[in-house]
Amino acid sequence: MTLLAATDTGSSAGPLLVFALVLAIGYAVACLIWPFRGCRRCEGTGRMLSPTGRAWRLCTHCSGTGAKLRLGRRIYNHLTRTHGRGHGTRKPR
Ligand SMILES: [Zn+2]
């Protein structure tokens, strides 16, 4: 009976790994479809209000767009640019 319990705990890592993989793939697909998230500093408005509330300026965090690239999309862009740089800068001798 104890042997059976030991095999049960060993096999429980499989479904957890599959669940993590499904989450990662879902996040990657979401980053492809929705690459931007709202800026947290200006709450997606692109404006920063003065303490009086009567004057405003553009948000410096998002340059007034109100949108920021999501972390997964930023990693994807970095990887594709790194890959492209390796092929693009090579010159024939
Ligand atoms: Zn902002």
PDB file of the backbone (N, CA, C, O) and the ligand in Angstrom, with CONECT records:
HET     ZN  A 101       1
ATOM      1  N   MET A   1       0.822  -1.206   0.000  1.00  0.00           N
ATOM      2  CA  MET A   1       0.000   0.000   0.000  1.00  0.00           C
ATOM      3  C   MET A   1       0.855   1.254   0.000  1.00  0.00           C
ATOM      4  O   MET A   1       0.539   2.225  -0.687  1.00  0.00           O
ATOM      5  N   THR A   2       1.929   1.237   0.763  1.00  0.00           N
ATOM      6  CA  THR A   2       2.789   2.425   0.784  1.00  0.00           C
ATOM      7  C   THR A   2       3.517   2.582  -0.540  1.00  0.00           C
ATOM      8  O   THR A   2       3.812   3.701  -0.960  1.00  0.00           O
ATOM      9  N   LEU A   3       3.808   1.461  -1.204  1.00  0.00           N
ATOM     10  CA  LEU A   3       4.462   1.536  -2.508  1.00  0.00           C
ATOM     11  C   LEU A   3       3.553   2.220  -3.526  1.00  0.00           C
ATOM     12  O   LEU A   3       4.012   3.000  -4.361  1.00  0.00           O
ATOM     13  N   LEU A   4       2.259   1.915  -3.445  1.00  0.00           N
ATOM     14  CA  LEU A   4       1.296   2.530  -4.351  1.00  0.00           C
ATOM     15  C   LEU A   4       1.228   4.037  -4.109  1.00  0.00           C
ATOM     16  O   LEU A   4       1.133   4.819  -5.055  1.00  0.00           O
ATOM     17  N   ALA A   5       1.278   4.439  -2.843  1.00  0.00           N
ATOM     18  CA  ALA A   5       1.232   5.861  -2.525  1.00  0.00           C
ATOM     19  C   ALA A   5       2.461   6.572  -3.069  1.00  0.00           C
ATOM     20  O   ALA A   5       2.371   7.711  -3.526  1.00  0.00           O
ATOM     21  N   ALA A   6       3.621   5.896  -3.022  1.00  0.00           N
ATOM     22  CA  ALA A   6       4.845   6.514  -3.515  1.00  0.00           C
ATOM     23  C   ALA A   6       4.771   6.707  -5.031  1.00  0.00           C
ATOM     24  O   ALA A   6       5.242   7.720  -5.549  1.00  0.00           O
ATOM     25  N   THR A   7       4.186   5.745  -5.741  1.00  0.00           N
ATOM     26  CA  THR A   7       4.079   5.902  -7.192  1.00  0.00           C
ATOM     27  C   THR A   7       3.059   6.973  -7.537  1.00  0.00           C
ATOM     28  O   THR A   7       3.194   7.635  -8.566  1.00  0.00           O
ATOM     29  N   ASP A   8       2.037   7.163  -6.703  1.00  0.00           N
ATOM     30  CA  ASP A   8       1.046   8.191  -6.984  1.00  0.00           C
ATOM     31  C   ASP A   8       1.661   9.585  -6.918  1.00  0.00           C
ATOM     32  O   ASP A   8       1.369  10.425  -7.768  1.00  0.00           O
ATOM     33  N   THR A   9       2.506   9.843  -5.923  1.00  0.00           N
ATOM     34  CA  THR A   9       3.104  11.177  -5.807  1.00  0.00           C
ATOM     35  C   THR A   9       4.094  11.420  -6.937  1.00  0.00           C
ATOM     36  O   THR A   9       4.278  12.558  -7.369  1.00  0.00           O
ATOM     37  N   GLY A  10       4.735  10.350  -7.420  1.00  0.00           N
ATOM     38  CA  GLY A  10       5.689  10.520  -8.504  1.00  0.00           C
ATOM     39  C   GLY A  10       5.011  10.848  -9.820  1.00  0.00           C
ATOM     40  O   GLY A  10       5.564  11.591 -10.631  1.00  0.00           O
ATOM     41  N   SER A  11       3.825  10.308 -10.046  1.00  0.00           N
ATOM     42  CA  SER A  11       3.149  10.540 -11.316  1.00  0.00           C
ATOM     43  C   SER A  11       2.316  11.818 -11.302  1.00  0.00           C
ATOM     44  O   SER A  11       1.767  12.186 -12.340  1.00  0.00           O
ATOM     45  N   SER A  12       2.201  12.510 -10.166  1.00  0.00           N
ATOM     46  CA  SER A  12       1.380  13.719 -10.113  1.00  0.00           C
ATOM     47  C   SER A  12       2.079  14.914 -10.737  1.00  0.00           C
ATOM     48  O   SER A  12       1.443  15.946 -10.954  1.00  0.00           O
ATOM     49  N   ALA A  13       3.379  14.805 -11.035  1.00  0.00           N
ATOM     50  CA  ALA A  13       4.084  15.916 -11.672  1.00  0.00           C
ATOM     51  C   ALA A  13       3.718  16.030 -13.139  1.00  0.00           C
ATOM     52  O   ALA A  13       3.839  17.111 -13.716  1.00  0.00           O
ATOM     53  N   GLY A  14       3.269  14.936 -13.766  1.00  0.00           N
ATOM     54  CA  GLY A  14       2.920  14.946 -15.187  1.00  0.00           C
ATOM     55  C   GLY A  14       1.776  15.885 -15.506  1.00  0.00           C
ATOM     56  O   GLY A  14       1.937  16.768 -16.348  1.00  0.00           O
ATOM     57  N   PRO A  15       0.614  15.731 -14.862  1.00  0.00           N
ATOM     58  CA  PRO A  15      -0.501  16.646 -15.147  1.00  0.00           C
ATOM     59  C   PRO A  15      -0.172  18.101 -14.811  1.00  0.00           C
ATOM     60  O   PRO A  15      -0.638  19.019 -15.486  1.00  0.00           O
ATOM     61  N   LEU A  16       0.628  18.305 -13.770  1.00  0.00           N
ATOM     62  CA  LEU A  16       1.015  19.676 -13.414  1.00  0.00           C
ATOM     63  C   LEU A  16       1.865  20.293 -14.521  1.00  0.00           C
ATOM     64  O   LEU A  16       1.717  21.470 -14.848  1.00  0.00           O
ATOM     65  N   LEU A  17       2.754  19.489 -15.091  1.00  0.00           N
ATOM     66  CA  LEU A  17       3.609  19.964 -16.186  1.00  0.00           C
ATOM     67  C   LEU A  17       2.770  20.288 -17.418  1.00  0.00           C
ATOM     68  O   LEU A  17       3.006  21.287 -18.097  1.00  0.00           O
ATOM     69  N   VAL A  18       1.782  19.427 -17.701  1.00  0.00           N
ATOM     70  CA  VAL A  18       0.894  19.665 -18.849  1.00  0.00           C
ATOM     71  C   VAL A  18       0.094  20.934 -18.618  1.00  0.00           C
ATOM     72  O   VAL A  18      -0.096  21.728 -19.539  1.00  0.00           O
ATOM     73  N   PHE A  19      -0.378  21.130 -17.385  1.00  0.00           N
ATOM     74  CA  PHE A  19      -1.154  22.333 -17.055  1.00  0.00           C
ATOM     75  C   PHE A  19      -0.303  23.586 -17.241  1.00  0.00           C
ATOM     76  O   PHE A  19      -0.783  24.581 -17.784  1.00  0.00           O
ATOM     77  N   ALA A  20       0.957  23.549 -16.797  1.00  0.00           N
ATOM     78  CA  ALA A  20       1.858  24.695 -16.958  1.00  0.00           C
ATOM     79  C   ALA A  20       2.137  24.956 -18.423  1.00  0.00           C
ATOM     80  O   ALA A  20       2.225  26.110 -18.843  1.00  0.00           O
ATOM     81  N   LEU A  21       2.279  23.883 -19.215  1.00  0.00           N
ATOM     82  CA  LEU A  21       2.529  24.023 -20.651  1.00  0.00           C
ATOM     83  C   LEU A  21       1.329  24.655 -21.343  1.00  0.00           C
ATOM     84  O   LEU A  21       1.488  25.519 -22.206  1.00  0.00           O
ATOM     85  N   VAL A  22       0.117  24.221 -20.962  1.00  0.00           N
ATOM     86  CA  VAL A  22      -1.098  24.789 -21.555  1.00  0.00           C
ATOM     87  C   VAL A  22      -1.209  26.265 -21.195  1.00  0.00           C
ATOM     88  O   VAL A  22      -1.586  27.077 -22.039  1.00  0.00           O
ATOM     89  N   LEU A  23      -0.885  26.626 -19.949  1.00  0.00           N
ATOM     90  CA  LEU A  23      -0.910  28.031 -19.538  1.00  0.00           C
ATOM     91  C   LEU A  23       0.085  28.847 -20.343  1.00  0.00           C
ATOM     92  O   LEU A  23      -0.231  29.949 -20.790  1.00  0.00           O
ATOM     93  N   ALA A  24       1.295  28.310 -20.532  1.00  0.00           N
ATOM     94  CA  ALA A  24       2.333  29.041 -21.270  1.00  0.00           C
ATOM     95  C   ALA A  24       1.922  29.247 -22.718  1.00  0.00           C
ATOM     96  O   ALA A  24       2.120  30.329 -23.270  1.00  0.00           O
ATOM     97  N   ILE A  25       1.349  28.217 -23.343  1.00  0.00           N
ATOM     98  CA  ILE A  25       0.915  28.339 -24.740  1.00  0.00           C
ATOM     99  C   ILE A  25      -0.238  29.340 -24.838  1.00  0.00           C
ATOM    100  O   ILE A  25      -0.291  30.144 -25.769  1.00  0.00           O
ATOM    101  N   GLY A  26      -1.160  29.288 -23.875  1.00  0.00           N
ATOM    102  CA  GLY A  26      -2.270  30.242 -23.865  1.00  0.00           C
ATOM    103  C   GLY A  26      -1.791  31.674 -23.725  1.00  0.00           C
ATOM    104  O   GLY A  26      -2.316  32.576 -24.378  1.00  0.00           O
ATOM    105  N   TYR A  27      -0.783  31.886 -22.865  1.00  0.00           N
ATOM    106  CA  TYR A  27      -0.239  33.237 -22.687  1.00  0.00           C
ATOM    107  C   TYR A  27       0.460  33.699 -23.954  1.00  0.00           C
ATOM    108  O   TYR A  27       0.353  34.868 -24.326  1.00  0.00           O
ATOM    109  N   ALA A  28       1.179  32.792 -24.631  1.00  0.00           N
ATOM    110  CA  ALA A  28       1.879  33.153 -25.873  1.00  0.00           C
ATOM    111  C   ALA A  28       0.871  33.544 -26.950  1.00  0.00           C
ATOM    112  O   ALA A  28       1.085  34.522 -27.667  1.00  0.00           O
ATOM    113  N   VAL A  29      -0.226  32.793 -27.073  1.00  0.00           N
ATOM    114  CA  VAL A  29      -1.253  33.120 -28.064  1.00  0.00           C
ATOM    115  C   VAL A  29      -1.904  34.453 -27.716  1.00  0.00           C
ATOM    116  O   VAL A  29      -2.175  35.258 -28.608  1.00  0.00           O
ATOM    117  N   ALA A  30      -2.160  34.702 -26.415  1.00  0.00           N
ATOM    118  CA  ALA A  30      -2.756  35.975 -25.999  1.00  0.00           C
ATOM    119  C   ALA A  30      -1.818  37.135 -26.313  1.00  0.00           C
ATOM    120  O   ALA A  30      -2.276  38.216 -26.684  1.00  0.00           O
ATOM    121  N   CYS A  31      -0.503  36.923 -26.168  1.00  0.00           N
ATOM    122  CA  CYS A  31       0.456  37.983 -26.477  1.00  0.00           C
ATOM    123  C   CYS A  31       0.511  38.255 -27.977  1.00  0.00           C
ATOM    124  O   CYS A  31       0.806  39.378 -28.385  1.00  0.00           O
ATOM    125  N   LEU A  32       0.232  37.249 -28.805  1.00  0.00           N
ATOM    126  CA  LEU A  32       0.198  37.463 -30.252  1.00  0.00           C
ATOM    127  C   LEU A  32      -1.061  38.229 -30.653  1.00  0.00           C
ATOM    128  O   LEU A  32      -1.011  39.088 -31.533  1.00  0.00           O
ATOM    129  N   ILE A  33      -2.189  37.922 -30.012  1.00  0.00           N
ATOM    130  CA  ILE A  33      -3.452  38.550 -30.397  1.00  0.00           C
ATOM    131  C   ILE A  33      -3.575  39.937 -29.770  1.00  0.00           C
ATOM    132  O   ILE A  33      -3.986  40.886 -30.438  1.00  0.00           O
ATOM    133  N   TRP A  34      -3.221  40.061 -28.485  1.00  0.00           N
ATOM    134  CA  TRP A  34      -3.298  41.339 -27.766  1.00  0.00           C
ATOM    135  C   TRP A  34      -1.911  41.709 -27.268  1.00  0.00           C
ATOM    136  O   TRP A  34      -1.581  41.424 -26.116  1.00  0.00           O
ATOM    137  N   PRO A  35      -1.084  42.339 -28.109  1.00  0.00           N
ATOM    138  CA  PRO A  35       0.298  42.619 -27.694  1.00  0.00           C
ATOM    139  C   PRO A  35       0.419  43.737 -26.665  1.00  0.00           C
ATOM    140  O   PRO A  35       1.454  43.849 -26.010  1.00  0.00           O
ATOM    141  N   PHE A  36      -0.606  44.562 -26.507  1.00  0.00           N
ATOM    142  CA  PHE A  36      -0.499  45.703 -25.603  1.00  0.00           C
ATOM    143  C   PHE A  36      -1.345  45.515 -24.360  1.00  0.00           C
ATOM    144  O   PHE A  36      -2.340  44.790 -24.367  1.00  0.00           O
ATOM    145  N   ARG A  37      -0.935  46.177 -23.300  1.00  0.00           N
ATOM    146  CA  ARG A  37      -1.731  46.281 -22.076  1.00  0.00           C
ATOM    147  C   ARG A  37      -1.819  47.762 -21.747  1.00  0.00           C
ATOM    148  O   ARG A  37      -1.049  48.568 -22.269  1.00  0.00           O
ATOM    149  N   GLY A  38      -2.749  48.116 -20.890  1.00  0.00           N
ATOM    150  CA  GLY A  38      -2.887  49.508 -20.494  1.00  0.00           C
ATOM    151  C   GLY A  38      -1.729  49.936 -19.614  1.00  0.00           C
ATOM    152  O   GLY A  38      -1.218  49.152 -18.814  1.00  0.00           O
ATOM    153  N   CYS A  39      -1.316  51.200 -19.770  1.00  0.00           N
ATOM    154  CA  CYS A  39      -0.244  51.737 -18.937  1.00  0.00           C
ATOM    155  C   CYS A  39      -0.747  51.833 -17.497  1.00  0.00           C
ATOM    156  O   CYS A  39      -1.842  52.334 -17.243  1.00  0.00           O
ATOM    157  N   ARG A  40       0.060  51.352 -16.570  1.00  0.00           N
ATOM    158  CA  ARG A  40      -0.379  51.342 -15.168  1.00  0.00           C
ATOM    159  C   ARG A  40      -0.279  52.720 -14.536  1.00  0.00           C
ATOM    160  O   ARG A  40      -1.058  53.050 -13.642  1.00  0.00           O
ATOM    161  N   ARG A  41       0.686  53.538 -14.996  1.00  0.00           N
ATOM    162  CA  ARG A  41       0.899  54.832 -14.352  1.00  0.00           C
ATOM    163  C   ARG A  41      -0.242  55.796 -14.664  1.00  0.00           C
ATOM    164  O   ARG A  41      -0.711  56.512 -13.779  1.00  0.00           O
ATOM    165  N   CYS A  42      -0.695  55.817 -15.940  1.00  0.00           N
ATOM    166  CA  CYS A  42      -1.769  56.747 -16.318  1.00  0.00           C
ATOM    167  C   CYS A  42      -3.094  56.009 -16.482  1.00  0.00           C
ATOM    168  O   CYS A  42      -4.085  56.622 -16.878  1.00  0.00           O
ATOM    169  N   GLU A  43      -3.137  54.719 -16.189  1.00  0.00           N
ATOM    170  CA  GLU A  43      -4.331  53.874 -16.289  1.00  0.00           C
ATOM    171  C   GLU A  43      -4.899  53.860 -17.695  1.00  0.00           C
ATOM    172  O   GLU A  43      -6.116  53.797 -17.870  1.00  0.00           O
ATOM    173  N   GLY A  44      -4.026  53.919 -18.714  1.00  0.00           N
ATOM    174  CA  GLY A  44      -4.442  53.795 -20.100  1.00  0.00           C
ATOM    175  C   GLY A  44      -4.952  55.067 -20.741  1.00  0.00           C
ATOM    176  O   GLY A  44      -5.392  55.032 -21.890  1.00  0.00           O
ATOM    177  N   THR A  45      -4.909  56.205 -20.030  1.00  0.00           N
ATOM    178  CA  THR A  45      -5.407  57.443 -20.611  1.00  0.00           C
ATOM    179  C   THR A  45      -4.341  58.169 -21.406  1.00  0.00           C
ATOM    180  O   THR A  45      -4.674  58.938 -22.308  1.00  0.00           O
ATOM    181  N   GLY A  46      -3.066  57.951 -21.102  1.00  0.00           N
ATOM    182  CA  GLY A  46      -1.984  58.660 -21.780  1.00  0.00           C
ATOM    183  C   GLY A  46      -1.721  60.032 -21.203  1.00  0.00           C
ATOM    184  O   GLY A  46      -0.845  60.746 -21.691  1.00  0.00           O
ATOM    185  N   ARG A  47      -2.451  60.416 -20.184  1.00  0.00           N
ATOM    186  CA  ARG A  47      -2.317  61.734 -19.573  1.00  0.00           C
ATOM    187  C   ARG A  47      -2.006  61.600 -18.093  1.00  0.00           C
ATOM    188  O   ARG A  47      -2.433  60.658 -17.426  1.00  0.00           O
ATOM    189  N   MET A  48      -1.251  62.566 -17.605  1.00  0.00           N
ATOM    190  CA  MET A  48      -0.996  62.661 -16.174  1.00  0.00           C
ATOM    191  C   MET A  48      -1.587  63.983 -15.710  1.00  0.00           C
ATOM    192  O   MET A  48      -1.205  65.049 -16.193  1.00  0.00           O
ATOM    193  N   LEU A  49      -2.510  63.905 -14.782  1.00  0.00           N
ATOM    194  CA  LEU A  49      -3.146  65.117 -14.270  1.00  0.00           C
ATOM    195  C   LEU A  49      -2.297  65.742 -13.179  1.00  0.00           C
ATOM    196  O   LEU A  49      -1.614  65.047 -12.428  1.00  0.00           O
ATOM    197  N   SER A  50      -2.349  67.043 -13.104  1.00  0.00           N
ATOM    198  CA  SER A  50      -1.674  67.756 -12.020  1.00  0.00           C
ATOM    199  C   SER A  50      -2.448  67.511 -10.722  1.00  0.00           C
ATOM    200  O   SER A  50      -3.596  67.069 -10.767  1.00  0.00           O
ATOM    201  N   PRO A  51      -1.838  67.789  -9.574  1.00  0.00           N
ATOM    202  CA  PRO A  51      -2.562  67.591  -8.310  1.00  0.00           C
ATOM    203  C   PRO A  51      -3.853  68.402  -8.212  1.00  0.00           C
ATOM    204  O   PRO A  51      -4.776  68.004  -7.502  1.00  0.00           O
ATOM    205  N   THR A  52      -3.929  69.517  -8.905  1.00  0.00           N
ATOM    206  CA  THR A  52      -5.171  70.300  -8.867  1.00  0.00           C
ATOM    207  C   THR A  52      -6.243  69.687  -9.753  1.00  0.00           C
ATOM    208  O   THR A  52      -7.430  69.943  -9.550  1.00  0.00           O
ATOM    209  N   GLY A  53      -5.835  68.862 -10.757  1.00  0.00           N
ATOM    210  CA  GLY A  53      -6.795  68.235 -11.652  1.00  0.00           C
ATOM    211  C   GLY A  53      -7.201  69.113 -12.810  1.00  0.00           C
ATOM    212  O   GLY A  53      -8.059  68.726 -13.602  1.00  0.00           O
ATOM    213  N   ARG A  54      -6.597  70.304 -12.932  1.00  0.00           N
ATOM    214  CA  ARG A  54      -7.009  71.235 -13.990  1.00  0.00           C
ATOM    215  C   ARG A  54      -5.986  71.295 -15.115  1.00  0.00           C
ATOM    216  O   ARG A  54      -6.282  71.845 -16.176  1.00  0.00           O
ATOM    217  N   ALA A  55      -4.798  70.749 -14.917  1.00  0.00           N
ATOM    218  CA  ALA A  55      -3.766  70.754 -15.953  1.00  0.00           C
ATOM    219  C   ALA A  55      -3.300  69.323 -16.168  1.00  0.00           C
ATOM    220  O   ALA A  55      -3.385  68.483 -15.272  1.00  0.00           O
ATOM    221  N   TRP A  56      -2.809  69.064 -17.368  1.00  0.00           N
ATOM    222  CA  TRP A  56      -2.347  67.706 -17.640  1.00  0.00           C
ATOM    223  C   TRP A  56      -1.156  67.761 -18.578  1.00  0.00           C
ATOM    224  O   TRP A  56      -0.935  68.754 -19.271  1.00  0.00           O
ATOM    225  N   ARG A  57      -0.400  66.690 -18.588  1.00  0.00           N
ATOM    226  CA  ARG A  57       0.708  66.511 -19.527  1.00  0.00           C
ATOM    227  C   ARG A  57       0.673  65.074 -20.003  1.00  0.00           C
ATOM    228  O   ARG A  57      -0.014  64.228 -19.431  1.00  0.00           O
ATOM    229  N   LEU A  58       1.444  64.805 -21.088  1.00  0.00           N
ATOM    230  CA  LEU A  58       1.502  63.443 -21.604  1.00  0.00           C
ATOM    231  C   LEU A  58       2.262  62.561 -20.624  1.00  0.00           C
ATOM    232  O   LEU A  58       3.222  63.002 -19.992  1.00  0.00           O
ATOM    233  N   CYS A  59       1.833  61.332 -20.507  1.00  0.00           N
ATOM    234  CA  CYS A  59       2.486  60.373 -19.622  1.00  0.00           C
ATOM    235  C   CYS A  59       3.869  60.041 -20.190  1.00  0.00           C
ATOM    236  O   CYS A  59       3.989  59.679 -21.361  1.00  0.00           O
ATOM    237  N   THR A  60       4.888  60.161 -19.379  1.00  0.00           N
ATOM    238  CA  THR A  60       6.252  59.873 -19.853  1.00  0.00           C
ATOM    239  C   THR A  60       6.508  58.372 -19.896  1.00  0.00           C
ATOM    240  O   THR A  60       7.400  57.914 -20.611  1.00  0.00           O
ATOM    241  N   HIS A  61       5.739  57.612 -19.143  1.00  0.00           N
ATOM    242  CA  HIS A  61       5.948  56.157 -19.086  1.00  0.00           C
ATOM    243  C   HIS A  61       5.558  55.497 -20.408  1.00  0.00           C
ATOM    244  O   HIS A  61       6.239  54.575 -20.857  1.00  0.00           O
ATOM    245  N   CYS A  62       4.470  55.954 -21.040  1.00  0.00           N
ATOM    246  CA  CYS A  62       3.981  55.349 -22.283  1.00  0.00           C
ATOM    247  C   CYS A  62       4.033  56.341 -23.442  1.00  0.00           C
ATOM    248  O   CYS A  62       3.499  56.053 -24.513  1.00  0.00           O
ATOM    249  N   SER A  63       4.660  57.497 -23.257  1.00  0.00           N
ATOM    250  CA  SER A  63       4.768  58.550 -24.277  1.00  0.00           C
ATOM    251  C   SER A  63       3.395  59.031 -24.746  1.00  0.00           C
ATOM    252  O   SER A  63       3.241  59.415 -25.905  1.00  0.00           O
ATOM    253  N   GLY A  64       2.414  59.014 -23.877  1.00  0.00           N
ATOM    254  CA  GLY A  64       1.099  59.536 -24.200  1.00  0.00           C
ATOM    255  C   GLY A  64       0.208  58.585 -24.981  1.00  0.00           C
ATOM    256  O   GLY A  64      -0.905  58.964 -25.346  1.00  0.00           O
ATOM    257  N   THR A  65       0.652  57.373 -25.249  1.00  0.00           N
ATOM    258  CA  THR A  65      -0.182  56.431 -26.000  1.00  0.00           C
ATOM    259  C   THR A  65      -1.169  55.695 -25.102  1.00  0.00           C
ATOM    260  O   THR A  65      -2.227  55.272 -25.568  1.00  0.00           O
ATOM    261  N   GLY A  66      -0.844  55.538 -23.838  1.00  0.00           N
ATOM    262  CA  GLY A  66      -1.705  54.806 -22.914  1.00  0.00           C
ATOM    263  C   GLY A  66      -1.525  53.303 -23.008  1.00  0.00           C
ATOM    264  O   GLY A  66      -2.202  52.558 -22.299  1.00  0.00           O
ATOM    265  N   ALA A  67      -0.620  52.838 -23.874  1.00  0.00           N
ATOM    266  CA  ALA A  67      -0.422  51.403 -24.074  1.00  0.00           C
ATOM    267  C   ALA A  67       1.025  51.022 -23.819  1.00  0.00           C
ATOM    268  O   ALA A  67       1.941  51.793 -24.105  1.00  0.00           O
ATOM    269  N   LYS A  68       1.218  49.848 -23.289  1.00  0.00           N
ATOM    270  CA  LYS A  68       2.558  49.303 -23.062  1.00  0.00           C
ATOM    271  C   LYS A  68       2.586  47.891 -23.643  1.00  0.00           C
ATOM    272  O   LYS A  68       1.585  47.175 -23.618  1.00  0.00           O
ATOM    273  N   LEU A  69       3.751  47.505 -24.166  1.00  0.00           N
ATOM    274  CA  LEU A  69       3.892  46.143 -24.666  1.00  0.00           C
ATOM    275  C   LEU A  69       3.887  45.163 -23.504  1.00  0.00           C
ATOM    276  O   LEU A  69       4.484  45.432 -22.461  1.00  0.00           O
ATOM    277  N   ARG A  70       3.218  44.031 -23.675  1.00  0.00           N
ATOM    278  CA  ARG A  70       3.203  43.011 -22.630  1.00  0.00           C
ATOM    279  C   ARG A  70       4.562  42.329 -22.575  1.00  0.00           C
ATOM    280  O   ARG A  70       5.320  42.344 -23.545  1.00  0.00           O
ATOM    281  N   LEU A  71       4.855  41.739 -21.444  1.00  0.00           N
ATOM    282  CA  LEU A  71       6.172  41.124 -21.229  1.00  0.00           C
ATOM    283  C   LEU A  71       6.450  40.023 -22.253  1.00  0.00           C
ATOM    284  O   LEU A  71       7.555  39.944 -22.790  1.00  0.00           O
ATOM    285  N   GLY A  72       5.456  39.172 -22.528  1.00  0.00           N
ATOM    286  CA  GLY A  72       5.656  38.080 -23.467  1.00  0.00           C
ATOM    287  C   GLY A  72       5.945  38.593 -24.874  1.00  0.00           C
ATOM    288  O   GLY A  72       6.774  38.026 -25.585  1.00  0.00           O
ATOM    289  N   ARG A  73       5.257  39.670 -25.279  1.00  0.00           N
ATOM    290  CA  ARG A  73       5.475  40.239 -26.606  1.00  0.00           C
ATOM    291  C   ARG A  73       6.852  40.906 -26.689  1.00  0.00           C
ATOM    292  O   ARG A  73       7.509  40.861 -27.729  1.00  0.00           O
ATOM    293  N   ARG A  74       7.286  41.530 -25.576  1.00  0.00           N
ATOM    294  CA  ARG A  74       8.606  42.155 -25.557  1.00  0.00           C
ATOM    295  C   ARG A  74       9.701  41.100 -25.720  1.00  0.00           C
ATOM    296  O   ARG A  74      10.680  41.322 -26.433  1.00  0.00           O
ATOM    297  N   ILE A  75       9.534  39.955 -25.059  1.00  0.00           N
ATOM    298  CA  ILE A  75      10.498  38.859 -25.182  1.00  0.00           C
ATOM    299  C   ILE A  75      10.490  38.332 -26.612  1.00  0.00           C
ATOM    300  O   ILE A  75      11.549  38.069 -27.181  1.00  0.00           O
ATOM    301  N   TYR A  76       9.284  38.174 -27.205  1.00  0.00           N
ATOM    302  CA  TYR A  76       9.172  37.685 -28.582  1.00  0.00           C
ATOM    303  C   TYR A  76       9.870  38.647 -29.541  1.00  0.00           C
ATOM    304  O   TYR A  76      10.615  38.211 -30.419  1.00  0.00           O
ATOM    305  N   ASN A  77       9.634  39.959 -29.381  1.00  0.00           N
ATOM    306  CA  ASN A  77      10.272  40.948 -30.252  1.00  0.00           C
ATOM    307  C   ASN A  77      11.783  40.903 -30.099  1.00  0.00           C
ATOM    308  O   ASN A  77      12.506  40.972 -31.093  1.00  0.00           O
ATOM    309  N   HIS A  78      12.270  40.789 -28.873  1.00  0.00           N
ATOM    310  CA  HIS A  78      13.716  40.737 -28.639  1.00  0.00           C
ATOM    311  C   HIS A  78      14.323  39.523 -29.328  1.00  0.00           C
ATOM    312  O   HIS A  78      15.384  39.619 -29.945  1.00  0.00           O
ATOM    313  N   LEU A  79      13.648  38.379 -29.222  1.00  0.00           N
ATOM    314  CA  LEU A  79      14.183  37.159 -29.821  1.00  0.00           C
ATOM    315  C   LEU A  79      14.189  37.239 -31.344  1.00  0.00           C
ATOM    316  O   LEU A  79      15.158  36.826 -31.981  1.00  0.00           O
ATOM    317  N   THR A  80      13.111  37.768 -31.935  1.00  0.00           N
ATOM    318  CA  THR A  80      13.061  37.858 -33.398  1.00  0.00           C
ATOM    319  C   THR A  80      14.061  38.883 -33.915  1.00  0.00           C
ATOM    320  O   THR A  80      14.650  38.684 -34.977  1.00  0.00           O
ATOM    321  N   ARG A  81      14.263  39.980 -33.181  1.00  0.00           N
ATOM    322  CA  ARG A  81      15.244  40.971 -33.628  1.00  0.00           C
ATOM    323  C   ARG A  81      16.654  40.417 -33.504  1.00  0.00           C
ATOM    324  O   ARG A  81      17.496  40.664 -34.367  1.00  0.00           O
ATOM    325  N   THR A  82      16.918  39.675 -32.443  1.00  0.00           N
ATOM    326  CA  THR A  82      18.233  39.077 -32.284  1.00  0.00           C
ATOM    327  C   THR A  82      18.481  38.078 -33.403  1.00  0.00           C
ATOM    328  O   THR A  82      19.580  38.014 -33.954  1.00  0.00           O
ATOM    329  N   HIS A  83      17.455  37.295 -33.738  1.00  0.00           N
ATOM    330  CA  HIS A  83      17.582  36.317 -34.811  1.00  0.00           C
ATOM    331  C   HIS A  83      17.809  37.032 -36.142  1.00  0.00           C
ATOM    332  O   HIS A  83      18.648  36.607 -36.937  1.00  0.00           O
ATOM    333  N   GLY A  84      17.068  38.113 -36.391  1.00  0.00           N
ATOM    334  CA  GLY A  84      17.201  38.847 -37.641  1.00  0.00           C
ATOM    335  C   GLY A  84      18.552  39.531 -37.757  1.00  0.00           C
ATOM    336  O   GLY A  84      19.125  39.596 -38.845  1.00  0.00           O
ATOM    337  N   ARG A  85      19.076  40.052 -36.622  1.00  0.00           N
ATOM    338  CA  ARG A  85      20.380  40.707 -36.649  1.00  0.00           C
ATOM    339  C   ARG A  85      21.472  39.735 -37.043  1.00  0.00           C
ATOM    340  O   ARG A  85      22.400  40.095 -37.767  1.00  0.00           O
ATOM    341  N   GLY A  86      21.365  38.502 -36.568  1.00  0.00           N
ATOM    342  CA  GLY A  86      22.388  37.507 -36.870  1.00  0.00           C
ATOM    343  C   GLY A  86      22.454  37.181 -38.348  1.00  0.00           C
ATOM    344  O   GLY A  86      23.530  36.902 -38.877  1.00  0.00           O
ATOM    345  N   HIS A  87      21.299  37.213 -39.028  1.00  0.00           N
ATOM    346  CA  HIS A  87      21.287  36.907 -40.458  1.00  0.00           C
ATOM    347  C   HIS A  87      21.518  38.145 -41.296  1.00  0.00           C
ATOM    348  O   HIS A  87      22.064  38.059 -42.396  1.00  0.00           O
ATOM    349  N   GLY A  88      21.101  39.321 -40.778  1.00  0.00           N
ATOM    350  CA  GLY A  88      21.147  40.527 -41.591  1.00  0.00           C
ATOM    351  C   GLY A  88      22.519  41.180 -41.675  1.00  0.00           C
ATOM    352  O   GLY A  88      22.837  41.791 -42.695  1.00  0.00           O
ATOM    353  N   THR A  89      23.340  41.070 -40.637  1.00  0.00           N
ATOM    354  CA  THR A  89      24.607  41.797 -40.616  1.00  0.00           C
ATOM    355  C   THR A  89      25.749  40.997 -41.206  1.00  0.00           C
ATOM    356  O   THR A  89      26.861  41.506 -41.343  1.00  0.00           O
ATOM    357  N   ARG A  90      25.485  39.753 -41.555  1.00  0.00           N
ATOM    358  CA  ARG A  90      26.567  38.931 -42.097  1.00  0.00           C
ATOM    359  C   ARG A  90      26.910  39.392 -43.520  1.00  0.00           C
ATOM    360  O   ARG A  90      26.031  39.477 -44.378  1.00  0.00           O
ATOM    361  N   LYS A  91      28.174  39.683 -43.759  1.00  0.00           N
ATOM    362  CA  LYS A  91      28.586  40.152 -45.086  1.00  0.00           C
ATOM    363  C   LYS A  91      29.506  39.111 -45.723  1.00  0.00           C
ATOM    364  O   LYS A  91      30.373  38.536 -45.065  1.00  0.00           O
ATOM    365  N   PRO A  92      29.295  38.885 -47.014  1.00  0.00           N
ATOM    366  CA  PRO A  92      30.179  37.929 -47.702  1.00  0.00           C
ATOM    367  C   PRO A  92      31.594  38.498 -47.845  1.00  0.00           C
ATOM    368  O   PRO A  92      31.769  39.696 -48.067  1.00  0.00           O
ATOM    369  N   ARG A  93      32.571  37.651 -47.720  1.00  0.00           N
ATOM    370  CA  ARG A  93      33.961  38.121 -47.840  1.00  0.00           C
ATOM    371  C   ARG A  93      34.502  37.933 -49.243  1.00  0.00           C
ATOM    372  O   ARG A  93      35.653  38.276 -49.512  1.00  0.00           O
TER     373      ARG A  93
HETATM  374 ZN    ZN A 101       1.017  56.052 -19.375  1.00  0.00          ZN2+
END
